[in-house]
């Protein structure tokens, strides 16, 4: 088969998923088993993967599935705990003191608080935490998931204390080979790495400044009584203010401090500025926007979580501060577990998995204490003590959460193994590159010198496949580096475009959508969510692509480090 035929075959699983989920509007629990079977057949028949390697990849995917389900369970359990303790009632009342406007609530809870959780934890945790919290505040489940998925953009490259850059980019590039070339030009790897981090922060900062506005405009357009663009745009001054309050400290941290803390610092500074401003009505419009009455919501908006959220009367005696304490503890515990080395080592020491699955050289492990699910469970136990919950209330929270997790488990046991087959397809009897790399090479060969415009889209494609910025960077950073070398442009800037695009791709990654949907009881409507988050994803990769063309050709950002590498 020709390279073109192979590339088109590699696209088939993604195209099929899109057709089934978006075109035919099938539930993921129906669509993803079909996509899994097709992917396995392509790997076996076209890529000449052994059945043993396909089986090992499937088992590796199942191990990863358990990790993700553990995070989802923890997020749902925390919300149900707060429901039974009265914490949710306290949080709801607290927002009446900031602003009753749902647009303002979305910016503060989803964007700023969500960006902090992304910076501390990553791996889909922000949407899993923010979506059920928004539902508890009175948002329709579908709107909560759509808004929650839009968090998976600007902060993602520096999520989980910089993992997509520290692990993804570093692991995805030929560090030793690049270091030798850099030394020939009197440069160092650390200078080159910091340059990539700085450029990622600057590109994200420029593109991301509009994300709070896009988030609320789409929310109002899709879920407002009048389906009005104008009603969303009236909050433009405040949304842009919130965008600036986040991205300015975010960019400064990315340039000065490196990749570990930009998202957390941007979110903390943003919260410190935006919340007091909202209390004072600074830049807020005259109108106060809300969703239509809940009894008029279409069934497609409603998840099982709403239907049960008011079943248990809150105690209504907790203060707003005490209601928020569990989420503050979650943020503190997440940061501590990622930054305090002795604690991190202790949490990661407890792990179990399979190192050499079926003798195929691939493995997977679960670190239940280090994963956000373990941190969430700890917060739940502390919350039960702080809120003086009865044993029966905590038991009810566990029961509600266990029932919710079952649907997500069925979908993910097909979705993530499918992803691992794609990623592991580079080990085959036909001496072919992996399917994701084949797709990327096809795009690069098709567009030539304008490739920098498409570089973010390639990164997004990798994240759409893998559901992870980190994995996309691991798969495709070296490919992007080599394309830049062939074009004679800055390799660092091209790798930065990869990382930015990979962050944007998380907004439409199937298993991220499934995970967020599961937390609000909305499984089966994943295609609807992806259709709505396609718009901000397209904005992100197009805007980043334009910046790529301007930076590499108009501004000629060929820096000394790239010159050393080119030489």
CORMORA-V859385 format. One record per pair of residues at least 6 apart in sequence whose ideal C-beta (glycine too) atoms are under 7 Angstrom apart, sorted by the first residue. I is the first residue (numbers start at 1). J is the second residue. Records with the same first field share a line. If there is no record, write none. Layout:
I->J / J
This chain:
1->46
4->442
6->46 / 432 / 438
7->438 / 439 / 441 / 442
9->42 / 46
10->435 / 438 / 439
11->439
12->38 / 42
13->35 / 38 / 39 / 42 / 418 / 422
14->464 / 465
16->35 / 38
17->31 / 35 / 510
20->26 / 31 / 34
21->28 / 31 / 526 / 527 / 530
22->527 / 530 / 531
25->527
27->524
28->411 / 510 / 514 / 526
29->410 / 411 / 523 / 524
32->411 / 414 / 415 / 418
33->414
35->418
36->414 / 417 / 418
39->418 / 421 / 422
40->54 / 421
43->49 / 54 / 421 / 425
44->51 / 54
47->425 / 428 / 430 / 432 / 435
48->428 / 429 / 430
49->425 / 428
52->358 / 360
53->360 / 424 / 427
54->421
55->358
56->357 / 358 / 360 / 362
57->362 / 417 / 420 / 421 / 424
58->417 / 420 / 421
59->354 / 357
60->357 / 362 / 363 / 364 / 420
61->416 / 417 / 419 / 420
62->413 / 417
63->353 / 354 / 364 / 366
64->364 / 416
65->412 / 413 / 416
66->366
67->366 / 371
68->124 / 412 / 511 / 515
69->405 / 408 / 409 / 412
70->368 / 371 / 373
71->123 / 124 / 125 / 128 / 371 / 372 / 373
72->128 / 405 / 408 / 515 / 518 / 519
73->373 / 401 / 405
74->372 / 373 / 376 / 377
75->128 / 129 / 132 / 376 / 519
76->132 / 401 / 404 / 405 / 519
77->376 / 377 / 380 / 397 / 398 / 401
78->326 / 376 / 379 / 380
79->132 / 133 / 136
80->397 / 400 / 401
81->380 / 383 / 384 / 394 / 397
82->88 / 326
83->136 / 309 / 312
84->312 / 389 / 393 / 396 / 397
85->315 / 383 / 387 / 389 / 393
86->314 / 315 / 316 / 317 / 318 / 387
87->318 / 323 / 326 / 387
88->136 / 314
89->314 / 316
90->318 / 319 / 320 / 322 / 323
91->136 / 137 / 320 / 323 / 324
92->137
93->320
94->320 / 323 / 324
95->105 / 137
98->104 / 108 / 275 / 278 / 279
99->105 / 278 / 284
100->288
101->284 / 288 / 289
102->139 / 289 / 290 / 291
103->216 / 220 / 235 / 289
104->278 / 284
105->137
106->147 / 215 / 216 / 219
107->212 / 216 / 239 / 242
108->274 / 275 / 278
109->130 / 133 / 134
110->130 / 134 / 147 / 148 / 151 / 215
111->151 / 212 / 215 / 242
112->246 / 267 / 270 / 271 / 274
113->130 / 271
114->126 / 130 / 151
115->151 / 155 / 246 / 263 / 266 / 267
116->264 / 267 / 268 / 331
117->125 / 126 / 129 / 331
118->126 / 151 / 155 / 156 / 159 / 263
119->155 / 158 / 159 / 263 / 264 / 267
120->264 / 331 / 334 / 335 / 338
121->160 / 334 / 372
122->159 / 160 / 163
123->160 / 372
124->512 / 515
125->372
126->148 / 151 / 152
127->148 / 149 / 151 / 152 / 512 / 516
128->515 / 516 / 519
130->148 / 151
131->144 / 145 / 148 / 516 / 519 / 520
132->305 / 519 / 520
134->144 / 147
135->141 / 144 / 303 / 305 / 306 / 309 / 520
136->309
140->223 / 291 / 297 / 301 / 302
141->301 / 302 / 303 / 305 / 306 / 520 / 521 / 522
142->300 / 301 / 522 / 525 / 528
143->219 / 223 / 301
144->520
145->516 / 517 / 520 / 522 / 529
146->222 / 529 / 532 / 533
147->215 / 219
148->516
149->507 / 512 / 513 / 516 / 529 / 533
150->211 / 215 / 507 / 533 / 536
152->506 / 507 / 512
153->208 / 211 / 503 / 504 / 507 / 536 / 540
154->204 / 208 / 211
155->263
156->164 / 469 / 503 / 506
157->164 / 165 / 200 / 204 / 469 / 499 / 500 / 503
158->165 / 254 / 259 / 262 / 263
159->263
160->338
161->260 / 338 / 339
162->259 / 260
163->470
164->469 / 470 / 473 / 499 / 502
165->197 / 200 / 259 / 499
166->259
167->470
168->469 / 470 / 473 / 474 / 477
169->196 / 473 / 477 / 495 / 499
170->193
171->474
172->473 / 474 / 475 / 476 / 477 / 478
173->477 / 478 / 481
174->478
175->189
178->189 / 192 / 565
179->189
181->564 / 565
182->188 / 189 / 192 / 561 / 564 / 565
184->564
185->560 / 563 / 564 / 567
187->560 / 561 / 564
191->561
192->492 / 561
194->258
195->492 / 559 / 561
196->492 / 495 / 496
197->254 / 258 / 259
198->254 / 255
199->492 / 493 / 496
200->254 / 496 / 499 / 500
201->250 / 251 / 254 / 255 / 262
202->251
203->496 / 500 / 544 / 547
204->500
205->247 / 250 / 251
206->547
207->540 / 543 / 544
208->243 / 247
209->240 / 243 / 244 / 247
210->243
211->243
212->239 / 242 / 243
213->236 / 239 / 240 / 243
214->536 / 539
216->232 / 235 / 239
217->229 / 232 / 233
218->532 / 535 / 536
220->228 / 231 / 232 / 289
221->227 / 228 / 229 / 232
222->532
223->291 / 301
224->231
225->292
231->289
234->285 / 287
235->285
237->283
238->283 / 284
241->283
242->270 / 274
245->269 / 270 / 273 / 274
246->266 / 267 / 270
247->266
249->265 / 266 / 269
250->262 / 263 / 265 / 266
253->261 / 262 / 265 / 266
254->262
264->335
278->284
300->525 / 528
303->520 / 521 / 522
304->521
305->520 / 521
308->400
318->387
322->386
325->386
326->379 / 383
329->379 / 382
330->375 / 376 / 379
333->375 / 378 / 379
334->372 / 375
336->343
337->343 / 344 / 347 / 370 / 375
338->344
347->367 / 369 / 370
348->367 / 370
350->367 / 368 / 369
351->365 / 366 / 367
352->365 / 366
353->363 / 364 / 365 / 366
354->363 / 364
355->363
356->363
357->363
362->424
368->374
384->394
404->518 / 521
405->518
407->518 / 523
408->514 / 515 / 518 / 523
411->514 / 523
412->511 / 514
415->510 / 511 / 514
416->511
419->465 / 466 / 467
422->435 / 436 / 465
423->434 / 436 / 466 / 471 / 475
425->434 / 435
426->433 / 434 / 437
432->438
433->441
436->462 / 465 / 475 / 476
437->475 / 479
439->461
440->458 / 476 / 479
443->454 / 458
444->451 / 483
447->454
449->487
451->483 / 487
452->489 / 494 / 497 / 548 / 549 / 552
453->545 / 548 / 549
454->545
455->480 / 494 / 497 / 498 / 501 / 545 / 548
456->497 / 500 / 501 / 504 / 541 / 544 / 545 / 548
457->501 / 541 / 545
458->476 / 498 / 501
459->472 / 476 / 497 / 498 / 499 / 500 / 501 / 502 / 505
460->501 / 502 / 504 / 505 / 537 / 541
461->505
462->472 / 475 / 476 / 502 / 505
463->469 / 472 / 502 / 505 / 506 / 509
464->505 / 508 / 509
466->472
467->509 / 510 / 511 / 512
469->499 / 502 / 503 / 506
472->502 / 505
473->498 / 499 / 502
476->498
477->495 / 498
480->494 / 495 / 498
481->491 / 494 / 495
483->494
484->490 / 491 / 494
485->491 / 565 / 566
488->566
489->552 / 558
490->552 / 557 / 558 / 559 / 562
491->562 / 565
492->559 / 561 / 562
493->551 / 552 / 557
497->544 / 548
500->544
501->541 / 544
504->537 / 540 / 541
506->512
507->533 / 536 / 537
508->530 / 533 / 534 / 537
510->526
513->526 / 529 / 530
514->526
517->523 / 525 / 526 / 529
551->557
